[in-house]
Amino acid sequence: MPFASSASFKGSCFRRCVAGYYSLPQDIRPVSNVLKNAIDVGSRPYRRNAWAGKSGAVVRAQSVPQGGFVLIIICTSRWFFVDVPMMQQREAYIENAPSLLDEGGNLVPAIKSFLQTFPDAYETCVSKFLKNTKL
């Protein structure tokens, strides 16, 4: 018998959605414990996977250069395992994140247009996915 919170999480949160946009925190681990538990709870029991067939994308921002690539690959492979087709292009590895903000904490104009390309590409990906999928 699943916990009430698990049943609520699977039922109300993910049965109704068609896609997921996952932002990884700056951490040593490729997948945080909270996200790992959400993947586990949503994918069980066998043949009742709440994640199955929902389009996904991953973005990671960090304060240091390099490192996001490998962590996104590891996270993406976990989503493939639970049958979540992931957006392949445009990938977003955001390095030196503090340098992207001005003194007021706002995005620097030069990077704002670049960052908008990721959600735009994801919207296009999900739209194509929905046209070719029966939910």
Secondary structure, DSSP 8 states (H G I E B T S, - for coil): ---HHHHHIIIIIISS-SEEEEEE-SSSSSS-HHHHHHHHHHH-STT--TTTT-EEEEEEE-SSSS-HHHHHHHHHHHHHHTT--B--SS-EEE-SGGGGB-TTS-B-HHHHHHHHHHHHHHHHHHHHHHHT---
